[in-house]
Amino acid sequence: MDLFSRSWTALRAAVAELPDEDFARPSGCTGWLVRDLACHLVVDAEDVLITLVTPADTEPTRTALTYWDVSATPPTGEDPLDALTVRLAAAYEEPWLLKFHLDDVGSAAGRAAELADPGARVRTRDEVLTAGDYLMTYVMEWTLHHLDLIAHLPHVAGPPAEGLARSREMLEEIAGAAFPASFSDTDALLIGTGRRAPTDAEKAELGKLGDLAAKLPFVLG
């Protein structure tokens, strides 16, 4: 719960401190500007609120690791829901309105997470998880989207180190292999999820790990 809160607080603070002009810059999400990513975070916060008040009385069907649908195809930005996010973001018109909504709904999601019983079972996407596992999936979500936020904004602070480390651990468990020790947590996440291509030197390091390079990227959805 604490790691969820720290990751989410850091991401919301980063968005809150952006100057207006940064909202029109590209993000690390294909086809999305920073304003589109911020709008997606509003939807994510709503998802947290909805899920935490949707109890389940059956055994969990997913964990924090098996929750993800993994593919090797990075998003193109043409998915209908992705396109809807772009239209919703444009409707805000002024960045301060988007900041206000994210702070309002995002703060509520943060409070709900702090109050949640980690062992309680909740339902989302027709699956059942413990609240603790569900919120841990969002540590990965917040961390990756924080990296997306700063992809073209080098002046903005990145995600907390502990969130990066835990997200790397989870990605390695999903991959069934560890990334090279020479990779920083950030580089492991960016390369592992297809957010950037490895350099020649990084390809050489990956090549020492058997078939891991051939499995990349691990696109989480």
C-alpha positions as CSV (number, residue, x, y, z in Angstrom):
1,M,0.0,0.0,0.0
2,D,2.9,2.4,0.9
3,L,4.6,1.8,-2.4
4,F,1.3,2.4,-4.3
5,S,0.9,5.7,-2.4
6,R,4.5,6.9,-3.0
7,S,4.3,6.0,-6.7
8,W,1.0,7.7,-7.2
9,T,1.8,10.8,-5.2
10,A,5.0,11.3,-7.2
11,L,3.2,11.0,-10.5
12,R,0.4,13.3,-9.6
13,A,2.9,15.9,-8.2
14,A,4.9,15.7,-11.5
15,V,1.8,16.5,-13.5
16,A,0.7,19.2,-11.2
17,E,4.0,21.0,-11.6
18,L,4.0,21.0,-15.4
19,P,3.9,24.4,-17.1
20,D,1.0,24.7,-19.6
21,E,3.2,24.4,-22.7
22,D,4.4,20.9,-21.6
23,F,0.9,19.5,-22.0
24,A,1.2,19.9,-25.8
25,R,4.5,18.0,-26.0
26,P,4.7,14.3,-26.9
27,S,4.6,11.7,-24.2
28,G,6.2,8.2,-24.3
29,C,2.9,6.7,-25.3
30,T,2.6,6.3,-29.1
31,G,0.1,8.8,-30.5
32,W,-0.4,10.6,-27.2
33,L,0.5,14.1,-26.0
34,V,1.3,14.7,-22.4
35,R,-2.3,16.0,-22.0
36,D,-3.7,12.7,-23.3
37,L,-1.5,10.8,-20.8
38,A,-2.8,13.0,-18.0
39,C,-6.4,12.3,-19.1
40,H,-5.6,8.6,-19.1
41,L,-4.4,8.9,-15.5
42,V,-7.8,10.4,-14.6
43,V,-9.5,7.3,-16.0
44,D,-7.0,5.1,-14.1
45,A,-7.9,6.8,-10.9
46,E,-11.5,6.2,-11.6
47,D,-10.7,2.5,-12.2
48,V,-9.0,2.3,-8.8
49,L,-12.1,3.9,-7.1
50,I,-14.5,1.6,-8.9
51,T,-12.5,-1.6,-8.3
52,L,-11.9,-1.0,-4.6
53,V,-15.7,-0.8,-4.0
54,T,-16.5,-3.8,-6.2
55,P,-16.1,-6.7,-3.7
56,A,-15.9,-10.4,-4.8
57,D,-16.7,-13.5,-2.8
58,T,-14.9,-16.0,-4.9
59,E,-11.2,-17.1,-4.9
60,P,-8.7,-14.8,-6.8
61,T,-8.2,-15.7,-10.4
62,R,-5.3,-13.4,-10.9
63,T,-2.3,-12.1,-9.0
64,A,-0.3,-8.9,-9.4
65,L,1.8,-10.7,-12.0
66,T,-0.8,-12.7,-13.9
67,Y,-3.2,-9.7,-14.0
68,W,-1.4,-8.5,-17.1
69,D,-2.3,-9.6,-20.7
70,V,1.1,-9.8,-22.3
71,S,1.7,-9.4,-26.0
72,A,4.7,-8.6,-28.2
73,T,2.9,-5.8,-30.2
74,P,3.4,-2.2,-29.0
75,P,0.3,0.0,-29.2
76,T,-0.1,2.1,-32.3
77,G,-2.4,4.7,-30.8
78,E,-5.2,3.6,-33.1
79,D,-7.2,1.6,-30.5
80,P,-10.7,3.0,-30.1
81,L,-10.2,3.6,-26.4
82,D,-6.9,5.3,-27.0
83,A,-8.6,7.5,-29.6
84,L,-11.4,8.3,-27.1
85,T,-8.8,9.4,-24.6
86,V,-7.4,11.9,-27.1
87,R,-10.9,13.4,-27.6
88,L,-11.5,13.6,-23.9
89,A,-8.2,15.3,-23.2
90,A,-8.9,17.9,-25.9
91,A,-12.3,18.7,-24.3
92,Y,-10.5,20.0,-21.2
93,E,-9.1,22.9,-23.4
94,E,-7.2,24.4,-20.5
95,P,-4.4,22.5,-18.7
96,W,-5.5,23.8,-15.3
97,L,-8.9,22.0,-15.7
98,L,-7.1,18.7,-16.4
99,K,-4.8,19.3,-13.4
100,F,-7.8,20.0,-11.2
101,H,-9.7,16.9,-12.2
102,L,-6.6,14.7,-11.8
103,D,-5.9,16.1,-8.4
104,D,-9.5,15.7,-7.3
105,V,-10.1,12.1,-8.5
106,G,-6.5,11.1,-8.0
107,S,-6.5,12.2,-4.3
108,A,-9.7,10.2,-3.7
109,A,-8.1,7.1,-5.3
110,G,-5.1,7.5,-3.1
111,R,-7.3,7.8,0.1
112,A,-9.3,4.7,-1.0
113,A,-6.1,2.7,-1.4
114,E,-4.9,3.7,2.0
115,L,-8.2,2.6,3.6
116,A,-8.4,-0.7,1.7
117,D,-7.9,-4.1,3.3
118,P,-5.0,-5.7,1.4
119,G,-6.6,-9.1,1.8
120,A,-10.0,-8.2,0.6
121,R,-11.1,-9.6,-2.8
122,V,-12.1,-7.2,-5.5
123,R,-13.3,-7.7,-9.1
124,T,-12.1,-5.9,-12.2
125,R,-12.1,-6.9,-15.9
126,D,-14.1,-10.0,-15.0
127,E,-11.2,-11.2,-12.8
128,V,-10.8,-11.4,-9.0
129,L,-7.7,-10.2,-7.1
130,T,-6.9,-9.3,-3.6
131,A,-6.9,-5.6,-3.1
132,G,-3.2,-5.8,-2.3
133,D,-2.4,-7.5,-5.6
134,Y,-4.6,-5.1,-7.5
135,L,-2.9,-2.1,-6.1
136,M,0.5,-3.6,-6.8
137,T,-0.4,-3.8,-10.5
138,Y,-0.8,-0.1,-10.3
139,V,2.7,0.4,-8.9
140,M,3.8,-0.9,-12.3
141,E,1.2,1.2,-14.1
142,W,2.2,4.4,-12.3
143,T,5.9,3.8,-12.8
144,L,5.7,3.1,-16.5
145,H,3.4,6.1,-17.1
146,H,5.7,8.3,-15.0
147,L,8.5,7.3,-17.5
148,D,6.1,8.0,-20.3
149,L,5.4,11.5,-18.8
150,I,9.0,12.5,-18.7
151,A,10.1,10.8,-22.0
152,H,10.5,14.3,-23.7
153,L,10.6,16.4,-20.5
154,P,14.1,15.9,-19.1
155,H,13.5,18.7,-16.5
156,V,10.7,16.7,-14.8
157,A,11.6,14.5,-11.9
158,G,11.2,10.7,-12.5
159,P,9.4,8.0,-10.5
160,P,10.6,6.9,-7.1
161,A,13.6,4.6,-7.0
162,E,11.7,2.0,-5.0
163,G,8.9,2.0,-7.6
164,L,11.4,1.5,-10.4
165,A,13.1,-1.4,-8.6
166,R,9.8,-3.2,-7.7
167,S,8.5,-2.7,-11.3
168,R,11.7,-4.1,-12.7
169,E,11.3,-7.1,-10.4
170,M,7.8,-7.7,-11.5
171,L,8.7,-7.4,-15.2
172,E,11.5,-9.9,-14.7
173,E,9.1,-12.3,-13.0
174,I,6.7,-11.9,-15.9
175,A,9.5,-12.4,-18.4
176,G,10.9,-15.4,-16.5
177,A,14.4,-14.0,-16.7
178,A,16.5,-11.1,-15.2
179,F,17.7,-8.2,-17.4
180,P,21.4,-7.6,-17.5
181,A,22.8,-6.2,-14.2
182,S,24.4,-3.4,-16.2
183,F,20.9,-2.1,-17.1
184,S,19.5,0.5,-14.8
185,D,16.0,-0.1,-13.6
186,T,14.7,2.6,-15.9
187,D,16.5,1.1,-19.0
188,A,15.2,-2.4,-18.1
189,L,11.7,-1.1,-18.0
190,L,11.9,1.0,-21.2
191,I,13.5,-1.7,-23.2
192,G,11.6,-4.6,-21.7
193,T,8.2,-3.0,-22.4
194,G,9.2,-1.8,-25.9
195,R,9.3,1.9,-25.0
196,R,12.7,2.2,-26.6
197,A,14.9,0.0,-28.7
198,P,18.2,-1.3,-27.1
199,T,21.4,0.1,-28.3
200,D,24.0,-2.2,-30.0
201,A,25.8,-2.5,-26.7
202,E,22.6,-3.4,-24.9
203,K,21.7,-5.9,-27.6
204,A,25.1,-7.6,-27.0
205,E,24.3,-7.8,-23.2
206,L,20.9,-9.2,-23.9
207,G,22.4,-11.7,-26.2
208,K,24.3,-13.2,-23.3
209,L,21.1,-14.2,-21.6
210,G,19.8,-16.8,-24.1
211,D,16.5,-16.2,-25.7
212,L,15.4,-13.1,-23.6
213,A,16.1,-10.7,-26.5
214,A,13.9,-12.7,-28.8
215,K,11.0,-12.4,-26.5
216,L,11.1,-8.6,-26.3
217,P,9.1,-6.5,-25.9
218,F,6.7,-7.5,-23.1
219,V,3.8,-5.2,-23.8
220,L,1.5,-5.1,-20.8
221,G,-2.2,-4.5,-21.2
